[in-house]
Amino acid sequence: MTSTDTQLGQSAIANGAAHRDGTHDSGPASVSEVIDRMENAAEGSETTLRDVVSALGEASFVPVLMAPALAVVSPLSGVPVFSSICGITIALVAIQLLLNRDHLWLPDWMMRRKVKTESLRKATQWLRKPAGFLDRMSRERISFLVDRPFSWITELACLFCGLSMPFLELLPFTSSILGGAVTMFSLSLLVRDGLIAVFGFAVVACAATLGYVLVV
């Protein structure tokens, strides 16, 4: 095990404890902060998922859930199979949230996935305005909807969205819509905003309707 893997494991353990008792550590506390960390990870000619996870710091689970969702919403979604990789990442993180794991695990082949650094920086800049909007409209409210057992429903929805993305890659806009929903779900968990979670479910309903119309 490398020192990087050890550090990620320790960070994930710290965040697991924070997740269980409903508190947040010194990791990202907003969509804009997650984007800041993603942008800070963008160095060299290519950036790996491992770089992004490392940059997200101690608050591993929810920010790591949010990061691929944001990426799918951005112009990066046009890269072949990119939405599929992001969907699988979302699904794996969501499963571990449901299981209340202490250690966030992602397979090595996924952690080694790369994107051009220039493309990642352009994507983070593109995301700034919508991120600012989400941060301004979010605050702690109807918080019981993001506590157990209700939070399981939100986490299951994230799992559903992630698993659906590989199958929807050929349908225009559907993966990005689901990415928007997962962004809202993860934000609701991050700031304990149950109303944002409700909006996320509305977005999932829109995506399901669009997918049905396009297929049928």
C-alpha positions in Angstrom: 0.0 0.0 0.0 1.4 3.4 -1.0 1.6 6.4 1.4 -1.1 8.1 -0.7 -3.5 5.1 -0.2 -2.8 5.2 3.5 -3.5 8.9 3.7 -6.8 8.5 1.7 -7.8 5.7 4.0 -7.2 7.8 7.1 -9.1 10.7 5.6 -12.0 8.4 4.8 -12.1 7.0 8.3 -12.2 10.5 9.8 -15.1 11.4 7.4 -16.9 8.1 8.2 -17.1 9.1 11.8 -18.4 12.6 10.8 -21.0 11.1 8.5 -22.4 8.8 11.2 -22.9 11.6 13.8 -24.2 14.1 11.3 -21.2 16.5 11.6 -18.8 17.8 9.0 -15.0 18.0 9.2 -12.7 20.5 7.5 -13.3 19.2 4.0 -15.4 21.0 1.4 -18.6 22.4 2.8 -20.2 23.7 -0.5 -20.3 23.0 -4.2 -17.9 25.9 -4.9 -15.4 24.5 -2.4 -15.6 21.1 -4.1 -14.9 22.8 -7.4 -11.9 24.6 -5.8 -10.4 21.4 -4.7 -11.0 19.8 -8.2 -9.3 22.8 -9.8 -6.4 22.6 -7.3 -5.9 19.0 -8.3 -5.5 19.9 -11.9 -1.7 19.9 -12.4 0.6 18.7 -15.2 -0.7 17.6 -18.5 -3.2 15.0 -17.1 -5.1 14.7 -13.9 -6.2 11.4 -12.4 -9.2 10.5 -10.2 -6.7 9.7 -7.5 -5.4 13.3 -7.7 -9.0 14.7 -7.3 -9.8 12.3 -4.4 -6.6 13.4 -2.6 -7.4 17.0 -3.1 -10.9 16.7 -1.6 -9.3 16.0 1.8 -10.8 14.6 4.9 -14.5 14.9 3.9 -14.2 12.1 1.4 -17.5 10.4 0.9 -20.0 13.2 0.0 -17.5 15.4 -1.9 -16.3 12.4 -3.9 -19.9 11.6 -4.6 -20.4 15.2 -5.8 -17.2 15.5 -7.9 -18.1 13.0 -10.7 -21.7 14.3 -10.7 -20.4 17.8 -11.4 -18.1 16.5 -14.1 -21.0 14.9 -15.9 -22.9 18.1 -15.9 -19.9 19.9 -17.4 -18.7 19.8 -21.1 -16.5 16.8 -20.1 -19.6 14.7 -20.5 -19.0 14.8 -24.2 -15.8 12.7 -23.8 -16.6 9.0 -24.9 -17.4 6.7 -21.9 -16.7 9.6 -19.5 -20.3 9.5 -18.2 -20.1 5.8 -17.7 -16.9 6.1 -15.6 -18.5 8.9 -13.5 -21.7 6.8 -13.1 -19.8 3.8 -11.8 -17.8 6.0 -9.4 -21.1 7.5 -8.1 -22.6 4.1 -7.7 -19.6 2.8 -5.7 -19.5 5.8 -3.4 -23.3 5.6 -2.9 -23.1 1.9 -1.9 -20.5 2.6 0.7 -22.6 5.5 2.1 -25.5 3.1 2.4 -23.3 0.6 4.2 -21.9 3.3 6.4 -18.4 2.3 5.7 -15.5 4.0 7.4 -13.1 3.5 4.6 -13.8 4.8 1.1 -12.6 2.3 -1.5 -12.4 2.8 -5.3 -10.6 0.2 -7.5 -7.1 1.1 -8.7 -8.1 1.0 -12.4 -10.7 3.7 -11.7 -8.3 5.8 -9.6 -5.9 5.8 -12.5 -8.4 7.2 -15.0 -7.1 10.4 -16.5 -8.5 13.5 -18.0 -6.6 16.3 -19.7 -5.8 19.0 -17.1 -6.8 21.8 -19.5 -10.2 20.2 -20.1 -10.7 19.8 -16.3 -9.8 23.4 -15.7 -12.2 24.6 -18.4 -14.9 22.4 -16.9 -14.4 23.8 -13.4 -14.6 27.4 -14.7 -17.8 26.5 -16.6 -19.3 25.1 -13.4 -18.6 28.3 -11.3 -21.9 30.1 -11.9 -24.2 27.1 -11.4 -22.2 26.2 -8.3 -22.6 29.7 -6.9 -26.3 29.6 -7.5 -26.7 26.2 -5.7 -24.6 27.5 -2.7 -26.7 30.6 -2.4 -30.0 28.8 -2.4 -28.9 26.0 0.0 -29.0 26.1 3.8 -29.9 23.8 6.6 -33.7 23.2 6.5 -36.1 20.2 6.7 -33.0 18.4 8.0 -34.8 15.3 9.1 -35.0 14.3 5.4 -31.2 13.9 5.3 -31.1 11.9 8.6 -31.5 8.2 8.9 -33.7 6.5 7.8 -34.7 9.1 5.2 -31.1 9.6 4.0 -31.1 6.0 2.8 -33.7 7.0 0.2 -31.4 9.8 -1.1 -28.4 7.5 -1.2 -30.4 4.9 -3.0 -31.4 7.5 -5.6 -27.7 8.3 -6.1 -27.0 4.6 -6.6 -29.8 4.4 -9.1 -28.5 7.5 -11.0 -25.0 6.2 -11.1 -26.0 2.7 -12.3 -28.2 4.3 -15.0 -25.5 6.5 -16.5 -23.7 3.9 -18.5 -26.9 2.8 -20.1 -28.0 6.3 -20.9 -24.7 7.5 -22.5 -26.1 7.4 -26.0 -29.3 9.3 -25.1 -28.6 13.1 -25.3 -28.6 15.1 -22.0 -29.9 12.2 -19.8 -26.6 11.5 -18.1 -26.1 15.2 -17.4 -29.6 15.5 -16.0 -28.8 12.6 -13.6 -25.5 14.3 -12.8 -27.4 17.4 -11.8 -29.7 15.3 -9.6 -26.7 13.6 -7.8 -25.2 17.1 -7.3 -28.3 18.2 -5.5 -28.5 15.0 -3.5 -24.9 15.3 -2.4 -25.3 19.0 -1.6 -28.3 18.1 0.5 -26.2 15.7 2.5 -23.4 18.1 2.8 -25.3 21.1 4.2 -28.3 19.1 5.6 -30.8 20.7 3.3 -33.8 18.4 2.8 -35.5 20.8 0.3 -32.5 20.4 -2.1 -33.0 16.6 -1.9 -36.7 17.1 -2.9 -35.6 19.1 -5.9 -33.1 16.3 -6.8 -36.0 13.8 -6.9 -37.9 16.1 -9.2 -34.9 16.2 -11.5 -34.7 12.4 -11.5 -38.4 12.3 -12.5 -37.7 14.7 -15.4 -34.8 12.5 -16.5 -36.9 9.3 -16.3 -39.6 11.1 -18.4 -37.1 12.2 -21.0 -35.5 8.8 -21.2 -38.9 7.2 -21.7 -39.9 9.7 -24.5 -36.6 9.2 -26.3 -36.7 5.4 -26.1 -40.4 5.0 -26.9 
